[in-house]
């Protein structure tokens, strides 16, 4: 099992002024251009809050409770301050192979104590490594 498999992006998106360019990996149309200013005023009015909700929702992805709230607030404060690229702090990652390697270095007594706890966590793929 490889833990460092990177997902290939399906879309490349760029924003320049009111123009959004999108290139679909494996697509046949090349780079497609969409001008926000071509949209009717009513759609523009609805799309702004929709986009804000989406960006703030993305800030909470993979987080819960107070962590999600903190991430949402950090991104919103950045936007209010004119910073589009502010990101919520990334969640710490746990490497399954590092966890398994450290587990194997434990004494038999420590393994006996740790194994039921690790199994109770239901971490996908961990059983195969222990």
Backbone torsions as a table, in degrees:
resi	resn	phi	psi	omega
1	UNK	NA	130.8	176.1
2	UNK	-101.8	129.4	-178.0
3	UNK	-91.3	-18.6	-175.0
4	UNK	-100.2	30.3	178.1
5	UNK	-70.9	123.7	-179.5
6	UNK	-95.0	136.8	176.4
7	UNK	-75.4	135.6	176.0
8	UNK	-81.9	132.4	178.9
9	UNK	-70.1	133.7	179.3
10	UNK	-84.5	-24.7	-178.0
11	UNK	-131.3	141.5	168.4
12	UNK	-110.6	123.1	-177.7
13	UNK	-124.9	140.9	175.1
14	UNK	-138.8	147.8	176.7
15	UNK	-121.6	126.1	175.3
16	UNK	-135.1	109.3	-174.8
17	UNK	65.8	-124.3	178.3
18	UNK	-100.2	5.9	-177.2
19	UNK	-97.0	127.9	175.2
20	UNK	-109.4	123.7	176.1
21	UNK	-108.1	135.3	-179.7
22	UNK	-131.1	128.5	174.3
23	UNK	-119.3	125.6	-178.8
24	UNK	-95.7	124.5	177.7
25	UNK	-61.8	129.2	-179.5
26	UNK	78.5	4.0	179.2
27	UNK	-77.8	174.7	-177.8
28	UNK	-116.0	-6.0	-174.4
29	UNK	-95.3	-6.4	-176.1
30	UNK	73.2	-152.5	-179.7
31	UNK	-80.5	124.2	179.1
32	UNK	-99.3	139.5	-178.8
33	UNK	-113.8	135.0	179.4
34	UNK	-131.6	127.5	-178.1
35	UNK	-104.0	114.4	179.1
36	UNK	-54.1	-36.7	-176.7
37	UNK	-68.9	-13.9	175.9
38	UNK	-76.3	-16.1	-177.3
39	UNK	-75.3	146.2	176.6
40	UNK	-59.8	152.6	-177.1
41	UNK	-55.1	-40.7	-179.1
42	UNK	-61.3	-40.7	179.2
43	UNK	-69.4	-41.9	177.1
44	UNK	-58.7	-41.7	-179.4
45	UNK	-62.5	-39.7	180.0
46	UNK	-77.4	-33.7	-174.7
47	UNK	-70.5	-32.2	178.5
48	UNK	-58.7	-57.4	178.4
49	UNK	-62.9	-34.7	177.0
50	UNK	-61.4	-46.5	179.6
51	UNK	-63.3	-39.5	177.3
52	UNK	-62.5	-45.3	178.4
53	UNK	-60.8	-39.1	-180.0
54	UNK	-67.3	-45.3	-179.3
55	UNK	-63.7	-43.2	178.8
56	UNK	-68.1	-37.1	176.5
57	UNK	-63.8	-39.7	177.0
58	UNK	-60.5	-33.6	-179.8
59	UNK	-63.3	-27.4	-178.1
60	UNK	-92.4	-3.3	-176.6
61	UNK	-57.0	128.8	177.6
62	UNK	79.0	5.8	-178.7
63	UNK	-119.4	163.8	178.3
64	UNK	-137.1	159.5	171.8
65	UNK	52.1	-131.7	-176.0
66	UNK	-61.6	-33.8	177.8
67	UNK	-62.9	-42.2	178.1
68	UNK	-64.4	-44.2	179.6
69	UNK	-61.9	-44.0	179.8
70	UNK	-61.6	-41.3	-180.0
71	UNK	-65.5	-42.6	178.4
72	UNK	-61.1	-47.2	-179.7
73	UNK	-62.9	-39.4	-179.6
74	UNK	-62.6	-44.8	179.9
75	UNK	-65.9	-43.1	-179.7
76	UNK	-63.1	-44.0	178.5
77	UNK	-61.3	-37.9	176.4
78	UNK	-63.3	-43.3	179.4
79	UNK	-63.5	-44.1	178.6
80	UNK	-60.8	-34.3	178.5
81	UNK	-82.7	3.7	177.2
82	UNK	88.8	11.3	-178.9
83	UNK	-104.3	102.8	-179.5
84	UNK	-71.0	-32.0	-169.2
85	UNK	-92.1	3.6	178.5
86	UNK	-60.6	138.4	-178.5
87	UNK	-125.5	151.3	173.2
88	UNK	-70.1	149.2	179.1
89	UNK	-61.0	139.5	180.0
90	UNK	-68.8	146.6	174.8
91	UNK	-71.3	142.7	176.6
92	UNK	-62.9	142.9	-179.6
93	UNK	-102.8	144.5	176.9
94	UNK	-112.4	122.3	178.0
95	UNK	-83.3	121.9	178.8
96	UNK	-62.7	-38.8	-178.8
97	UNK	-67.9	-37.0	176.9
98	UNK	-67.1	-40.1	177.4
99	UNK	-61.3	-45.8	179.8
100	UNK	-64.7	-41.2	179.6
101	UNK	-63.4	-43.5	178.3
102	UNK	-65.8	-38.0	177.7
103	UNK	-60.8	-43.1	-178.2
104	UNK	-66.1	-22.0	178.6
105	UNK	-84.6	-4.7	179.9
106	UNK	-74.9	156.8	173.8
107	UNK	-70.3	161.4	177.8
108	UNK	-55.9	-37.0	179.7
109	UNK	-67.4	-42.2	179.0
110	UNK	-65.7	-39.8	177.3
111	UNK	-60.9	-43.0	-178.9
112	UNK	-62.4	-35.3	179.1
113	UNK	-77.6	-37.6	-174.4
114	UNK	-79.1	-35.1	-173.0
115	UNK	-56.4	-48.1	179.9
116	UNK	-61.8	-34.6	179.2
117	UNK	-68.4	-45.3	178.9
118	UNK	-61.4	-42.1	179.8
119	UNK	-65.3	-36.2	-179.8
120	UNK	-66.6	-23.1	179.4
121	UNK	-74.1	-16.5	178.6
122	UNK	53.0	48.6	179.3
123	UNK	-79.5	118.3	-178.4
124	UNK	-56.6	131.0	175.8
125	UNK	86.0	-8.5	-175.8
126	UNK	-71.1	-39.1	-178.2
127	UNK	-55.3	-37.8	-177.6
128	UNK	-68.6	-23.4	-176.8
129	UNK	-92.6	-17.8	-176.5
130	UNK	-89.1	NA	NA
